[in-house]
């Protein structure tokens, strides 16, 4: 590709990324944000519309002098598919370019499935949707969230203990079952990306994200960029051994953070299983057993110690907690920020904020869709050409 064509495709990607991340924009706003001239911006928007990626609509009312500028927005007929693999279910969704979820289905499964069986479940749902609900849509690809270590370069799941997977070529399995470009990453890393771009950490450049369900995973944002490490394994906070100040707080000798800060312990105390976070929060609030708030306080103390270590090492301005950890933060006695600041270096904890994730059950799905959209957003023409071969 010559330099001129390469520059144009790069500019197509710039315009599409702005519309994708920030919503509908007028041509005048796009011209200002890209630094391109008006005729070039109009040409780029027109080409994106011809490709079926963008819709143009009537100008919004304005008090400004001169002819109003048409509005551009991403097409609702462009989606990425996303899948979140859990012990007892696989959730599959179709996410539009504006991050709205067009379709979502949680498919219960009987215990952890093999990687091949999980890919079969995903493939069956994708085939049905492509023939029915998504007929006539452009599908950019599929992203899969996994609760384990994923070698991002080739989508090999090195280890997912709760699913009992080891060295599973999930990217290739899902690509083979769906016929789509496939991407696989850790579920918490994808949650961190989604919350940074569209949720509780939007606009924040230094973030530690922790998510708790069957275990505890995490993700890092440094200088506004996700940090995956050499192979993509960064953020495994749940496998750290926390400092526990009071020996009476320890429940699992030699255990790691996710052994001590553990949702299943609370469910067992309540005599419950298979409930979501709002249901768990309601059950905790309704419980008259004094052992329940005592257990929440114990887990909160241990979580605070682990977060203090992260604050000392990474100096984030914000910690975002998802899943069970957000429930724990909201309902445990005492203020988690105060507990963390009491245990970290004073300067590192100055101004620290701890926030619950905002995207709810969609956070991993939106993150998985984001990686599936990546090639289309960067080089739209090449991504479309590659899928048409």
C-alpha positions in Angstrom: 0.0 0.0 0.0 1.4 3.4 -1.0 1.8 6.2 1.5 -1.3 8.2 0.4 -3.6 5.2 0.6 -2.1 4.2 3.9 -2.7 7.7 5.3 -6.3 7.7 4.1 -7.0 4.4 5.7 -5.5 5.6 8.9 -7.7 8.6 8.8 -10.8 6.4 8.1 -9.8 4.6 11.3 -9.4 7.8 13.3 -12.9 9.0 12.3 -14.5 5.6 13.0 -12.7 5.4 16.4 -14.1 8.8 17.5 -17.6 7.8 16.6 -17.2 4.4 18.3 -15.9 5.8 21.6 -17.6 9.2 21.8 -20.9 8.7 20.0 -22.5 10.8 17.2 -20.5 13.8 16.0 -21.1 16.5 13.5 -18.8 16.8 10.5 -17.6 20.1 11.9 -16.7 18.5 15.2 -14.9 15.6 13.4 -13.0 18.2 11.4 -11.9 20.0 14.5 -10.9 16.8 16.4 -9.0 15.2 13.5 -7.3 18.4 12.3 -8.2 17.5 8.8 -9.9 20.0 6.4 -13.7 20.0 5.8 -13.6 18.4 2.4 -11.4 15.5 3.6 -13.6 14.9 6.6 -16.7 14.9 4.4 -15.0 12.4 2.0 -14.0 10.1 4.9 -17.4 10.1 6.4 -18.9 9.4 3.0 -16.6 6.5 2.4 -17.4 5.0 5.8 -21.1 5.3 5.0 -20.6 3.5 1.7 -18.8 0.7 3.6 -21.9 0.4 5.8 -19.9 1.4 9.0 -21.4 4.8 9.5 -24.8 6.5 9.1 -25.3 10.1 8.3 -28.4 12.0 9.6 -29.9 15.4 9.7 -28.0 18.2 11.4 -28.9 18.9 15.1 -30.6 22.2 15.7 -28.0 25.0 16.4 -27.9 28.7 17.0 -24.6 29.0 15.1 -24.5 31.1 11.9 -24.1 29.1 8.6 -25.3 25.9 7.2 -25.7 23.2 9.9 -23.2 20.3 9.7 -24.7 16.7 9.1 -24.4 14.3 12.0 -22.4 11.0 11.7 -22.9 8.0 13.9 -21.9 4.3 13.8 -24.2 1.9 12.1 -26.3 -0.3 14.3 -25.8 -3.0 11.8 -22.2 -3.5 12.6 -21.5 -5.8 15.6 -18.8 -7.8 17.3 -19.7 -11.0 19.0 -18.5 -11.7 22.6 -18.5 -14.7 24.8 -17.8 -15.0 28.5 -16.9 -18.5 29.7 -17.8 -19.4 33.3 -17.9 -22.6 35.4 -21.7 -22.9 35.1 -22.6 -21.0 32.0 -21.4 -19.4 28.8 -22.8 -16.0 27.9 -22.8 -15.0 24.3 -23.6 -11.5 23.1 -23.7 -9.3 20.0 -22.3 -5.8 20.9 -22.8 -2.8 18.5 -20.1 -0.3 17.7 -21.8 2.1 20.2 -21.3 -0.5 23.0 -25.0 -1.3 23.3 -25.8 -5.0 23.6 -28.0 -6.0 20.7 -28.3 -9.7 21.8 -27.4 -11.6 24.9 -28.0 -15.2 26.0 -26.7 -16.9 29.1 -26.5 -20.6 28.3 -26.3 -22.8 31.5 -23.9 -25.7 31.4 -23.5 -28.7 33.6 -20.2 -28.0 35.3 -17.0 -26.9 33.5 -17.0 -27.8 29.8 -14.0 -28.9 27.9 -12.5 -26.2 25.6 -13.9 -28.1 22.6 -17.4 -28.3 24.1 -17.3 -24.6 25.0 -16.3 -23.8 21.4 -19.2 -25.9 20.2 -21.7 -24.0 22.4 -20.4 -20.7 21.1 -20.4 -21.9 17.5 -24.0 -23.2 17.7 -25.3 -19.9 19.0 -23.3 -17.9 16.4 -24.6 -19.9 13.6 -28.2 -19.5 14.7 -27.8 -15.7 15.1 -26.2 -15.3 11.8 -29.0 -17.0 10.1 -31.7 -15.2 12.0 -31.3 -12.1 14.3 -28.0 -11.0 12.7 -28.8 -11.7 9.1 -27.7 -8.7 7.1 -25.3 -7.4 9.8 -21.6 -7.0 9.4 -19.8 -9.0 12.1 -16.3 -7.8 12.9 -15.2 -10.9 14.8 -15.6 -12.6 18.1 -13.8 -12.0 21.5 -13.8 -14.5 24.3 -13.2 -13.8 27.9 -11.7 -16.6 30.0 -11.0 -16.7 33.8 -7.4 -17.8 33.5 -4.0 -17.1 32.0 -4.2 -16.5 28.3 -1.3 -16.1 25.9 -2.7 -13.2 24.0 -0.4 -13.7 20.9 -2.2 -16.9 19.9 -5.1 -17.2 22.2 -3.8 -20.2 24.0 -5.3 -20.7 27.4 -2.3 -21.7 29.5 -4.2 -22.3 32.7 -7.8 -21.8 33.8 -8.1 -23.6 37.1 -11.8 -23.1 37.7 -12.6 -24.4 34.2 -9.9 -27.2 34.5 -8.3 -26.1 31.2 -4.6 -26.2 30.5 -2.9 -25.3 27.2 -6.2 -25.1 25.3 -6.0 -23.5 21.8 -9.3 -21.7 22.3 -8.8 -19.0 19.7 -8.3 -21.6 17.0 -11.2 -23.7 18.3 -13.6 -20.7 18.3 -12.4 -19.4 14.9 -13.0 -22.9 13.4 -16.5 -23.2 14.9 -17.6 -19.7 13.9 -15.6 -18.8 10.7 -14.8 -15.4 12.3 -11.6 -13.7 13.4 -11.3 -14.8 17.0 -9.5 -13.1 20.0 -9.1 -14.6 23.5 -8.0 -12.8 26.7 -8.4 -12.9 30.4 -11.8 -11.9 31.6 -10.6 -9.3 34.2 -8.2 -7.8 31.7 -11.1 -7.3 29.3 -13.2 -5.9 32.2 -10.4 -3.4 32.9 -10.4 -2.2 29.3 -14.2 -1.8 29.2 -14.3 0.1 32.5 -11.4 2.4 31.4 -13.0 3.2 28.0 -16.6 3.4 28.9 -17.2 2.9 32.7 -16.0 3.8 36.1 -12.5 4.6 35.0 -13.3 6.6 31.9 -10.7 9.3 31.4 -8.5 8.1 34.1 -4.9 7.1 33.1 -3.7 5.1 36.1 -6.1 2.3 37.2 -6.0 -1.0 39.1 -9.0 -3.2 38.4 -10.0 -6.2 40.4 -12.9 -8.5 39.6 -14.2 -11.3 41.8 -16.5 -14.2 40.9 -15.2 -17.8 41.1 -11.7 -16.3 41.8 -10.1 -12.9 41.7 -8.5 -11.5 38.5 -7.3 -8.1 37.7 -6.2 -5.6 35.0 -3.9 -2.6 34.9 -4.1 0.7 33.1 -0.9 2.7 33.1 -0.5 6.1 31.3 -3.9 5.3 29.7 -2.9 2.0 28.2 -3.7 -1.5 29.3 -0.6 -3.4 30.6 -0.6 -7.1 29.8 3.0 -8.0 30.5 5.4 -10.0 28.4 2.8 -12.7 27.4 -0.5 -11.2 28.6 -0.5 -12.7 32.1 -0.3 -9.4 34.1 -2.9 -8.6 36.8 -3.2 -11.9 38.6 -3.8 -10.3 42.0 -5.8 -13.2 43.2 -2.7 -15.4 43.2 -0.7 -13.1 45.5 -0.3 -14.1 49.1 -1.7 -11.2 51.1 -0.3 -10.0 54.3 -2.7 -10.9 57.1 -2.0 -8.9 60.2 -4.2 -10.9 62.6 -3.6 -14.7 62.5 -7.2 -15.1 63.5 -8.3 -13.8 60.1 -6.6 -16.5 58.2 -8.8 -19.3 56.9 -6.5 -21.0 54.4 -3.0 -21.5 55.7 -0.6 -20.8 52.8 -3.5 -19.7 50.7 -3.6 -16.9 48.2 -5.9 -13.8 48.1 -8.8 -15.5 46.3 -8.8 -18.3 48.9 -9.3 -15.8 51.7 -11.5 -13.2 49.9 -14.0 -15.7 48.6 -17.6 -15.3 47.5 -18.4 -19.0 48.1 -17.7 -18.6 51.8 -20.5 -16.1 52.1 -22.9 -18.1 50.0 -22.3 -21.1 52.2 -23.0 -19.1 55.3 -26.3 -17.9 53.7 -27.2 -21.4 52.5 -27.4 -20.1 48.9 -25.9 -21.0 45.5 -26.2 -19.8 41.9 -27.3 -16.2 42.6 -26.1 -13.0 41.0 -24.7 -10.0 42.8 -27.9 -8.0 43.4 -29.5 -11.2 44.8 -26.4 -11.7 47.0 -26.5 -8.1 48.3 -30.2 -8.5 49.1 -29.6 -11.8 50.9 -26.8 -10.3 53.0 -28.9 -7.3 53.9 -31.8 -9.6 55.0 -29.6 -12.0 57.0 -29.9 -11.7 60.8 -26.8 -13.9 61.3 -24.1 -11.7 62.9 -21.5 -14.1 61.5 -22.2 -12.7 58.0 -21.1 -9.1 58.6 -18.2 -10.4 60.6 -17.0 -12.5 57.6 -17.4 -9.5 55.3 -15.3 -7.4 57.7 -12.6 -10.1 57.8 -12.5 -10.3 54.0 -12.5 -6.6 53.7 -9.4 -6.3 55.9 -7.5 -8.8 53.8 -8.6 -7.1 50.6 -7.4 -3.8 52.0 -4.0 -5.3 52.7 -3.7 -6.6 49.1 -4.8 -3.3 47.6 -2.3 -1.4 49.8 0.5 -3.5 48.2 -0.9 -2.7 44.7 -1.1 1.0 45.6 2.5 1.0 46.8 3.8 -0.7 43.6 1.6 1.0 41.0 0.4 4.3 42.5 -3.0 4.3 40.8 -5.3 7.2 41.2 -8.3 4.9 41.1 -9.1 1.3 42.0 -12.2 -0.2 40.3 -13.8 -3.3 41.9 -16.1 -5.5 39.9 -18.4 -8.5 40.7 -18.3 -9.8 44.3 -15.6 -7.3 45.3 -17.9 -4.4 44.6 -20.5 -6.1 46.8 -18.0 -6.6 49.5 -16.8 -3.0 49.3 -20.4 -1.7 49.5 -21.6 -3.9 52.4 -18.6 -4.6 54.6 -18.3 -2.6 57.8 -15.8 0.3 57.6 -14.4 2.3 54.7 -12.2 0.4 52.4 -10.3 3.5 51.2 -9.4 4.4 54.8 -8.2 0.8 55.4 -6.0 0.9 52.3 -4.6 4.3 53.1 -3.7 3.2 56.6 -1.5 0.4 55.2 0.1 1.9 52.1 2.8 4.6 51.9 1.0 7.9 52.7 2.1 9.7 49.5 1.0 6.8 47.4 -2.4 6.8 48.9 -3.1 10.5 48.6 -6.3 11.1 46.7 -7.0 7.4 46.1 -10.5 6.6 45.0 -12.1 3.1 45.0 -15.1 2.8 42.7 -17.5 0.0 41.8 -17.5 -1.1 38.2 -20.3 0.7 36.2 -20.9 -1.7 33.3 -22.4 -4.5 35.4 -22.7 -7.9 33.8 -21.7 -6.4 30.4 -18.2 -5.4 31.4 -16.4 -8.6 30.1 -18.6 -8.7 27.0 -18.0 -5.1 26.1 -14.2 -5.7 26.7 -14.3 -8.8 24.5 -16.1 -7.0 21.8 -13.6 -4.2 21.9 -10.7 -6.5 21.0 -12.9 -8.0 18.3 -13.5 -4.6 16.8 -9.8 -3.6 17.0 -8.8 -4.4 13.4 -11.9 -2.8 11.9 -11.3 0.4 14.0 -7.6 0.6 13.0 -7.7 -0.3 9.3 -11.3 -0.6 8.2 -10.5 -1.3 4.5 -8.0 -4.1 5.2 -10.3 -5.7 7.9 -13.3 -5.8 5.5 -11.1 -7.2 2.7 -9.7 -9.9 4.9 -13.2 -11.1 5.9 -14.3 -11.1 2.2 -11.6 -13.5 1.1 
